[in-house]
Amino acid sequence: MKKQHLIFLSIVFISLSQSIAQQYGSLPKISKEKLQLDFNIFKQALEKQHTGMYWYTPKDSVDVAFTKGYDQINSDLNEIEFFKIIAPIVALTREDHTDIRLSDATNNYLENEATYLPLSVVFLDKKMYIINQGVSDEYRHLVKKEIISINGESPIELVEKLGNLFASDGFIKAVKYSDLYGFSFSKHYFLQYGFVDTFDLKVKDNNGNIQDVQLSAALLKNIQENFKKYQTKKKPVTDESLVFKIVNDTTAYLAVHTFSTDVYRDNTIHKNYKRFLKNSFKTIQEKNISNVIIDVSENGGGNEGNENLLYSYIGPNYQKYNSVCAKSQHTTLDNGVDTPISFKTFGFLERVFSNKKMENGSYCRTEGIGFGLMAYKKEPRYTYNGKLYVLISPVTYSGGSEFSNMVYTNKRATFVGEETGGGYYGNTSGYSVGIPLKYSNITIIVPALKFDMNVSGSPFGRGVIPHHKVIPTIDEYMSGIASPLHYILEGKATH
């Protein structure tokens, strides 16, 4: 086992041991024997179904984590306490498509009985800013101030702890900060620490003046009411997921904020994605546009193939994937007491015509019916070969990240913004299965397909690293200014 993985596991479980005894009010306890049965199913689900389980974390390190996690179940625990045992193991998958869903009863408890830090925050790089407060008019002065510490812990220390409660791709640290946006930080703070009556904050203004502030914990409904009352961040001009505009005589801006076909149907302007791309690139060609900006900074993915269609307009065809494989077709989870859980990965047609069974029992995609392994199957009519810029961020994930990966590995564009949240070398997603844990009522979301991308030129375990890193100031962020876009339009993105 590599030394760094041993150190990481030690930190995770020391932190876990120190926090497992936190108070969570009236949540009912579940017997340790029943939780051990749930843990057995949880372990099998990741080992048998998650094809990329050992992509970033070696098997021996994962095995140690399973053993230590099981040993933590040494008394009766409530659902959140059990969640805190399995969540760091899910984080070891280093795959954001792997998730944990708490039960409806516990979510109802979190919504109606738990109390929280009454703030909404944003991380700009690693600095933490208050973007709304859920207290009263007296605290409006806190908005836009930087948080230096909460109850004696720095934002970096807190993200290190809270980040162990959810998975993110590879070793991309920016995602941990990005995922704690808004009220998510306060919710994860409660999951980590339980009920905390007061929060002692140190905050700093733009002039460097540091102030001590004490806030009392509050119910979610009261916080939300005040959030609506004191909201100050400027809303976007449009909620459309597909945007195209001519910026000037030489520049066009094309935003694809999602690859979800369902979301396209909710647009008021562009409901047909294929037609939107065709008309956009036709206009680019007819107006002899020489600079195109593609914005996928808000694109968290969607339907497979939509990222390929966008890429087909601007990049050369090549073999996109080294492989796309599922560990097995049939999976059975059995804790030796309850009725076994069984499920299949592929339907009949896809298993037979789009995949091949390998010697190790896995199923891997072929160039048969379906998407295949190439970037695309047909080049569109209105392609673009001029100067290209791509806007990215930690929100750029899954299909959004795969689009960025293809463009980056083919050296087709200048990237501006922040590192993508999706792994550059691929991801494990697709055919995700929600696996219920009978006694804790937690559901584990386990993806099946490992997409191994044919790329080069970026460190293993990272995302696409932009040529120009652009972080907005808190004033720019609150004003709704798209700093990376302005950076390009001002002629600063030379590469």
C-alpha positions as CSV (number, residue, x, y, z in Angstrom):
1,M,0.0,0.0,0.0
2,K,1.3,3.4,-0.9
3,K,2.3,5.6,2.1
4,Q,0.2,8.5,1.0
5,H,-3.0,6.4,1.0
6,L,-2.2,5.1,4.5
7,I,-1.8,8.7,5.7
8,F,-5.0,9.7,4.1
9,L,-7.0,6.8,5.6
10,S,-5.5,7.6,9.0
11,I,-6.6,11.2,8.8
12,V,-10.1,10.2,7.6
13,F,-10.7,7.7,10.4
14,I,-9.1,9.8,13.2
15,S,-11.5,12.6,12.2
16,L,-14.4,10.1,12.1
17,S,-13.6,8.7,15.5
18,Q,-13.5,12.3,17.0
19,S,-16.9,13.2,15.5
20,I,-18.9,10.0,15.6
21,A,-20.3,10.8,19.1
22,Q,-21.8,14.2,18.1
23,Q,-25.4,14.9,19.2
24,Y,-28.2,14.5,16.6
25,G,-31.2,15.0,18.8
26,S,-34.1,12.6,18.6
27,L,-33.0,10.5,15.6
28,P,-33.7,6.9,16.5
29,K,-30.9,4.4,17.1
30,I,-30.5,1.3,14.9
31,S,-28.9,-1.9,16.4
32,K,-25.3,-2.4,15.5
33,E,-26.1,-6.0,14.3
34,K,-28.6,-4.6,11.7
35,L,-26.1,-1.9,10.6
36,Q,-23.4,-4.5,10.2
37,L,-25.8,-6.3,7.8
38,D,-26.3,-3.0,5.9
39,F,-22.5,-2.4,5.8
40,N,-22.1,-5.9,4.3
41,I,-24.5,-5.0,1.4
42,F,-22.8,-1.6,1.0
43,K,-19.4,-3.2,0.7
44,Q,-20.5,-5.7,-1.8
45,A,-22.2,-3.1,-3.9
46,L,-19.0,-1.1,-4.4
47,E,-16.8,-4.2,-4.8
48,K,-19.1,-6.0,-7.3
49,Q,-20.8,-3.2,-9.2
50,H,-18.4,-0.1,-9.2
51,T,-16.2,-0.8,-12.2
52,G,-13.8,2.1,-11.4
53,M,-13.6,1.4,-7.7
54,Y,-9.8,1.0,-7.7
55,W,-9.0,3.5,-10.4
56,Y,-7.7,6.2,-8.0
57,T,-7.4,4.3,-4.7
58,P,-5.6,0.9,-4.6
59,K,-7.6,-2.1,-3.6
60,D,-5.5,-2.8,-0.5
61,S,-6.2,0.8,0.7
62,V,-9.9,0.3,0.0
63,D,-9.9,-3.0,1.9
64,V,-8.3,-1.3,5.0
65,A,-11.0,1.4,4.8
66,F,-13.8,-1.3,4.7
67,T,-12.2,-3.0,7.7
68,K,-11.9,0.2,9.8
69,G,-15.4,1.3,8.8
70,Y,-16.9,-2.0,9.9
71,D,-15.0,-1.8,13.2
72,Q,-16.6,1.6,13.8
73,I,-20.0,-0.1,14.1
74,N,-19.3,-1.0,17.8
75,S,-22.6,0.3,19.2
76,D,-26.1,1.2,18.2
77,L,-26.1,4.3,15.9
78,N,-28.6,6.6,14.2
79,E,-28.8,7.0,10.5
80,I,-26.5,10.1,10.3
81,E,-23.9,8.4,12.5
82,F,-23.9,5.4,10.2
83,F,-23.8,7.7,7.2
84,K,-20.6,9.3,8.6
85,I,-19.0,5.8,8.6
86,I,-19.8,4.9,5.0
87,A,-19.4,8.4,3.4
88,P,-15.6,8.5,3.6
89,I,-15.4,5.1,2.0
90,V,-17.7,6.4,-0.9
91,A,-15.3,9.4,-1.1
92,L,-12.5,6.9,-1.7
93,T,-14.1,5.9,-5.0
94,R,-13.0,9.4,-6.1
95,E,-16.0,9.4,-8.5
96,D,-18.7,12.0,-8.1
97,H,-21.4,9.8,-9.7
98,T,-21.2,7.6,-6.6
99,D,-23.6,9.0,-4.0
100,I,-25.5,8.4,-0.8
101,R,-29.1,9.4,-0.2
102,L,-30.5,9.6,3.3
103,S,-33.9,8.3,4.0
104,D,-37.1,10.5,3.6
105,A,-37.5,10.4,7.4
106,T,-34.0,11.8,8.1
107,N,-34.3,14.4,5.3
108,N,-37.6,15.5,6.9
109,Y,-35.8,15.7,10.2
110,L,-33.0,17.8,8.7
111,E,-35.6,20.1,7.1
112,N,-37.8,20.6,10.2
113,E,-35.9,19.9,13.4
114,A,-32.2,20.4,12.7
115,T,-30.6,23.8,13.3
116,Y,-27.9,25.4,11.1
117,L,-25.4,28.1,10.6
118,P,-27.7,30.8,9.0
119,L,-25.4,31.7,6.1
120,S,-25.2,31.1,2.4
121,V,-21.6,31.1,1.1
122,V,-19.4,30.8,-1.9
123,F,-15.8,29.8,-2.3
124,L,-13.8,31.9,-4.7
125,D,-10.7,29.7,-5.2
126,K,-10.1,28.8,-1.5
127,K,-11.5,32.0,0.1
128,M,-14.9,31.7,1.7
129,Y,-17.4,34.6,1.3
130,I,-20.8,35.3,2.7
131,I,-23.4,35.8,-0.1
132,N,-26.5,35.9,2.0
133,Q,-27.5,35.8,5.7
134,G,-30.6,34.2,7.2
135,V,-30.7,36.1,10.5
136,S,-32.1,39.7,10.3
137,D,-31.5,43.2,9.0
138,E,-28.9,43.7,11.7
139,Y,-26.6,41.3,9.9
140,R,-26.8,42.6,6.4
141,H,-23.3,44.0,6.8
142,L,-21.9,40.4,6.7
143,V,-22.7,40.0,3.0
144,K,-19.5,40.0,0.8
145,K,-17.3,39.6,3.9
146,E,-14.6,36.8,3.9
147,I,-14.9,34.2,6.6
148,I,-11.5,33.6,8.3
149,S,-12.7,31.0,10.8
150,I,-15.8,29.3,12.2
151,N,-15.5,28.1,15.8
152,G,-11.7,28.3,15.6
153,E,-11.4,26.3,12.3
154,S,-10.3,27.9,9.0
155,P,-12.3,27.3,5.8
156,I,-9.6,25.1,4.4
157,E,-9.6,22.9,7.5
158,L,-13.4,22.7,7.4
159,V,-13.5,21.8,3.7
160,E,-11.0,19.0,4.4
161,K,-13.4,17.5,6.9
162,L,-16.7,18.2,5.2
163,G,-15.2,17.0,1.9
164,N,-14.9,13.5,3.3
165,L,-18.7,13.3,3.4
166,F,-19.1,13.2,-0.4
167,A,-17.2,11.9,-3.5
168,S,-15.6,14.0,-6.2
169,D,-13.6,12.9,-9.2
170,G,-9.9,12.0,-8.8
171,F,-7.8,14.4,-6.8
172,I,-9.6,17.6,-7.9
173,K,-9.7,19.7,-4.8
174,A,-11.6,22.6,-6.4
175,V,-14.7,20.4,-6.5
176,K,-14.8,20.1,-2.7
177,Y,-15.0,23.9,-2.4
178,S,-17.5,24.2,-5.3
179,D,-19.9,21.6,-3.9
180,L,-20.1,23.4,-0.6
181,Y,-21.7,26.4,-2.4
182,G,-24.7,28.2,-1.0
183,F,-26.4,26.5,2.0
184,S,-24.7,23.2,1.2
185,F,-21.9,24.2,3.6
186,S,-24.2,24.7,6.5
187,K,-26.0,21.3,5.8
188,H,-22.7,19.5,5.7
189,Y,-21.5,21.3,8.8
190,F,-24.5,19.9,10.7
191,L,-23.9,16.4,9.3
192,Q,-20.3,16.6,10.6
193,Y,-20.9,18.2,14.0
194,G,-24.6,17.7,14.9
195,F,-26.3,20.4,16.9
196,V,-24.2,23.5,17.6
197,D,-25.9,26.3,19.5
198,T,-23.6,29.2,18.5
199,F,-21.1,30.0,15.8
200,D,-18.1,32.2,16.6
201,L,-17.0,33.8,13.3
202,K,-14.0,35.9,12.3
203,V,-14.8,37.8,9.2
204,K,-12.7,40.2,7.1
205,D,-13.9,43.1,4.8
206,N,-12.3,44.4,1.6
207,N,-10.0,46.7,3.6
208,G,-8.6,43.9,5.7
209,N,-10.4,44.7,8.9
210,I,-11.2,41.6,11.0
211,Q,-14.4,41.4,13.1
212,D,-15.7,38.9,15.6
213,V,-19.3,37.9,15.0
214,Q,-21.4,35.4,17.0
215,L,-24.5,33.8,15.3
216,S,-27.0,31.5,16.8
217,A,-28.1,28.3,15.0
218,A,-31.6,28.5,13.4
219,L,-34.2,26.3,11.9
220,L,-34.1,25.9,8.1
221,K,-37.5,27.4,7.5
222,N,-36.6,30.6,9.3
223,I,-33.2,30.8,7.5
224,Q,-34.9,30.3,4.1
225,E,-37.4,33.1,4.8
226,N,-34.7,35.5,5.5
227,F,-32.6,34.4,2.5
228,K,-35.5,35.4,0.3
229,K,-35.9,38.7,2.1
230,Y,-32.2,39.7,2.0
231,Q,-31.2,38.2,-1.3
232,T,-28.6,40.5,-3.0
233,K,-26.8,38.4,-5.7
234,K,-27.8,39.5,-9.1
235,K,-29.9,36.9,-11.0
236,P,-28.8,35.8,-14.5
237,V,-30.4,37.6,-17.4
238,T,-31.7,34.4,-18.8
239,D,-32.4,30.9,-17.5
240,E,-32.0,29.4,-20.9
241,S,-29.7,26.3,-21.1
242,L,-28.7,27.0,-24.7
243,V,-27.6,30.5,-25.7
244,F,-26.1,31.9,-28.9
245,K,-25.2,35.5,-29.6
246,I,-22.9,37.5,-31.9
247,V,-20.8,39.6,-29.6
248,N,-19.2,41.7,-32.3
249,D,-18.1,41.4,-36.0
250,T,-15.5,38.8,-35.2
251,T,-16.7,37.0,-32.1
252,A,-19.6,34.7,-31.2
253,Y,-20.6,33.3,-27.8
254,L,-22.2,29.9,-27.6
255,A,-23.3,28.6,-24.2
256,V,-24.3,25.0,-23.6
257,H,-25.2,24.9,-19.9
258,T,-26.3,21.3,-19.9
259,F,-26.3,18.2,-22.1
260,S,-29.7,17.1,-20.7
261,T,-32.3,16.6,-23.4
262,D,-35.0,16.8,-20.8
263,V,-33.9,20.3,-19.8
264,Y,-33.8,21.5,-23.4
265,R,-37.6,20.8,-23.6
266,D,-38.1,23.3,-20.8
267,N,-36.3,26.1,-22.7
268,T,-38.5,28.9,-24.0
269,I,-36.3,29.6,-27.1
270,H,-34.2,26.7,-28.1
271,K,-35.9,23.4,-27.4
272,N,-34.2,21.4,-30.2
273,Y,-30.5,20.9,-29.4
274,K,-29.5,19.6,-32.9
275,R,-31.2,22.5,-34.6
276,F,-29.7,25.0,-32.2
277,L,-26.2,23.8,-33.0
278,K,-26.8,23.6,-36.7
279,N,-28.3,27.2,-36.9
280,S,-25.6,28.6,-34.6
281,F,-22.6,27.2,-36.6
282,K,-24.4,28.1,-39.9
283,T,-24.5,31.7,-38.7
284,I,-20.9,31.6,-37.6
285,Q,-19.9,30.4,-41.0
286,E,-22.2,32.9,-42.9
287,K,-20.9,35.9,-40.9
288,N,-17.3,34.8,-41.2
289,I,-16.8,34.8,-37.4
290,S,-13.1,34.3,-36.5
291,N,-13.4,33.9,-32.7
292,V,-15.8,31.5,-31.0
293,I,-16.3,31.2,-27.2
294,I,-18.0,28.0,-26.0
295,D,-19.2,28.2,-22.5
296,V,-19.5,24.9,-20.6
297,S,-18.7,26.4,-17.2
298,E,-22.1,25.4,-15.9
299,N,-22.4,22.2,-17.8
300,G,-22.7,19.2,-15.4
301,G,-23.5,16.7,-18.1
302,G,-26.6,15.0,-19.3
303,N,-27.4,12.5,-22.1
304,E,-24.5,10.7,-23.6
305,G,-23.9,11.7,-27.2
306,N,-24.8,15.4,-26.8
307,E,-21.2,16.3,-25.9
308,N,-20.1,14.4,-29.0
309,L,-22.4,16.4,-31.2
310,L,-21.1,19.7,-30.0
311,Y,-17.5,18.5,-30.4
312,S,-18.2,17.4,-34.0
313,Y,-18.6,21.0,-35.1
314,I,-15.2,22.1,-33.9
315,G,-12.8,19.1,-33.6
316,P,-11.3,16.2,-35.6
317,N,-12.8,12.8,-35.3
318,Y,-10.7,10.3,-33.4
319,Q,-11.1,7.4,-31.0
320,K,-12.6,9.1,-28.0
321,Y,-12.5,6.1,-25.5
322,N,-9.8,3.5,-24.9
323,S,-12.7,1.4,-23.5
324,V,-16.1,1.6,-22.0
325,C,-16.6,-1.4,-19.6
326,A,-19.0,-2.7,-17.0
327,K,-17.6,-5.1,-14.4
328,S,-20.4,-7.6,-14.8
329,Q,-23.8,-8.1,-16.3
330,H,-25.4,-9.9,-13.3
331,T,-24.8,-8.7,-9.7
332,T,-26.1,-10.3,-6.5
333,L,-25.7,-8.8,-3.1
334,D,-26.2,-11.1,-0.1
335,N,-25.6,-10.4,3.5
336,G,-26.5,-14.0,4.5
337,V,-29.6,-13.0,6.4
338,D,-32.0,-11.0,4.2
339,T,-33.3,-11.7,0.7
340,P,-30.5,-11.2,-1.8
341,I,-30.6,-8.1,-4.0
342,S,-30.1,-8.9,-7.7
343,F,-30.0,-6.7,-10.8
344,K,-28.6,-6.6,-14.4
345,T,-26.5,-3.9,-16.0
346,F,-27.6,-4.0,-19.7
347,G,-30.8,-4.7,-21.5
348,F,-30.7,-7.6,-24.0
349,L,-30.2,-5.6,-27.2
350,E,-27.4,-3.5,-25.8
351,R,-25.6,-6.4,-24.2
352,V,-25.7,-8.4,-27.4
353,F,-25.2,-5.8,-30.1
354,S,-23.1,-3.1,-28.4
355,N,-20.9,-5.0,-26.0
356,K,-18.6,-7.9,-25.9
357,K,-18.0,-10.3,-23.0
358,M,-14.4,-10.3,-21.9
359,E,-12.4,-13.2,-20.4
360,N,-12.6,-11.7,-16.9
361,G,-16.4,-11.6,-17.1
362,S,-16.7,-7.8,-17.8
363,Y,-18.6,-6.4,-20.8
364,C,-16.9,-3.8,-23.0
365,R,-18.4,-1.5,-25.7
366,T,-17.7,-2.3,-29.3
367,E,-18.2,-0.3,-32.5
368,G,-21.5,-1.9,-33.1
369,I,-24.9,-0.4,-32.7
370,G,-24.9,2.7,-30.4
371,F,-22.4,5.4,-29.6
372,G,-19.3,3.3,-30.1
373,L,-15.8,4.5,-29.2
374,M,-15.2,7.2,-31.7
375,A,-15.8,10.9,-31.0
376,Y,-18.6,11.0,-33.6
377,K,-19.9,9.0,-36.6
378,K,-20.8,11.8,-39.0
379,E,-19.3,15.3,-39.5
380,P,-21.9,18.0,-39.7
381,R,-22.2,20.5,-42.6
382,Y,-21.2,23.7,-40.8
383,T,-18.0,23.0,-39.0
384,Y,-15.7,25.7,-37.5
385,N,-11.9,25.6,-37.6
386,G,-11.1,29.1,-36.4
387,K,-9.9,30.5,-33.0
388,L,-11.7,28.8,-30.2
389,Y,-12.0,29.5,-26.5
390,V,-13.7,27.3,-23.9
391,L,-15.0,28.5,-20.5
392,I,-14.7,25.9,-17.7
393,S,-15.2,25.6,-14.0
394,P,-15.4,23.0,-11.2
395,V,-19.1,22.7,-12.2
396,T,-18.0,21.4,-15.6
397,Y,-18.6,17.7,-15.0
398,S,-19.5,14.4,-16.6
399,G,-20.5,15.1,-20.3
400,G,-19.4,18.7,-19.9
401,S,-16.0,17.5,-18.8
402,E,-15.8,14.9,-21.5
403,F,-16.4,17.6,-24.1
404,S,-13.6,19.6,-22.5
405,N,-11.3,16.6,-22.4
406,M,-11.8,16.0,-26.1
407,V,-11.1,19.6,-27.1
408,Y,-8.1,19.8,-24.7
409,T,-6.4,16.6,-25.8
410,N,-6.7,17.6,-29.5
411,K,-5.2,21.1,-28.6
412,R,-8.2,22.7,-30.3
413,A,-8.9,25.6,-27.9
414,T,-7.6,28.0,-25.2
415,F,-9.3,27.2,-21.9
416,V,-10.2,30.0,-19.4
417,G,-11.7,29.8,-15.9
418,E,-11.0,27.1,-13.3
419,E,-10.2,23.4,-13.4
420,T,-13.0,21.2,-14.5
421,G,-14.8,19.0,-11.9
422,G,-14.8,15.9,-14.1
423,G,-11.7,13.7,-14.3
424,Y,-9.6,14.2,-17.5
425,Y,-9.0,10.5,-17.9
426,G,-12.6,9.6,-17.7
427,N,-15.3,8.7,-15.2
428,T,-17.4,5.8,-13.9
429,S,-21.1,6.6,-14.6
430,G,-24.0,5.3,-16.6
431,Y,-26.5,2.6,-15.6
432,S,-26.3,3.8,-12.0
433,V,-28.2,1.6,-9.5
434,G,-29.9,2.8,-6.4
435,I,-29.2,0.1,-3.8
436,P,-31.4,0.2,-0.6
437,L,-29.8,-0.6,2.7
438,K,-32.7,-2.2,4.6
439,Y,-32.1,-1.2,8.2
440,S,-30.6,2.3,7.9
441,N,-32.9,3.2,5.0
442,I,-30.0,4.8,3.2
443,T,-29.7,4.3,-0.6
444,I,-26.3,3.9,-2.2
445,I,-26.0,5.1,-5.8
446,V,-23.5,3.0,-7.7
447,P,-22.5,3.6,-11.3
448,A,-21.5,0.7,-13.6
449,L,-19.7,2.0,-16.7
450,K,-16.1,3.0,-16.6
451,F,-15.4,5.4,-19.4
452,D,-11.6,5.4,-20.0
453,M,-10.9,8.4,-22.3
454,N,-8.2,8.4,-24.9
455,V,-6.4,11.6,-23.7
456,S,-2.9,12.8,-22.8
457,G,-1.3,16.0,-21.5
458,S,-2.7,16.4,-18.0
459,P,-1.7,15.0,-14.6
460,F,-3.5,11.8,-13.6
461,G,-6.4,12.4,-11.3
462,R,-6.9,16.0,-12.3
463,G,-9.4,17.7,-14.6
464,V,-8.7,20.0,-17.5
465,I,-6.5,22.7,-16.1
466,P,-7.2,26.0,-17.8
467,H,-4.5,27.9,-19.7
468,H,-5.7,31.0,-18.0
469,K,-7.1,30.7,-14.4
470,V,-9.6,33.4,-13.8
471,I,-11.3,33.8,-10.3
472,P,-13.9,36.6,-9.9
473,T,-13.7,39.0,-7.0
474,I,-16.6,38.9,-4.6
475,D,-17.9,42.2,-6.1
476,E,-17.8,40.7,-9.6
477,Y,-19.5,37.5,-8.4
478,M,-22.3,39.4,-6.6
479,S,-22.8,41.6,-9.6
480,G,-23.2,38.7,-11.9
481,I,-20.2,39.6,-13.9
482,A,-18.8,36.7,-16.0
483,S,-15.2,37.3,-15.3
484,P,-13.7,34.6,-17.5
485,L,-15.8,35.8,-20.5
486,H,-14.7,39.4,-19.9
487,Y,-11.1,38.2,-19.6
488,I,-11.3,36.8,-23.2
489,L,-13.2,39.8,-24.6
490,E,-10.5,42.1,-23.2
491,G,-7.9,40.2,-25.2
492,K,-6.1,38.8,-22.2
493,A,-6.4,35.1,-23.2
494,T,-3.4,34.7,-25.4
495,H,-2.1,31.2,-25.9
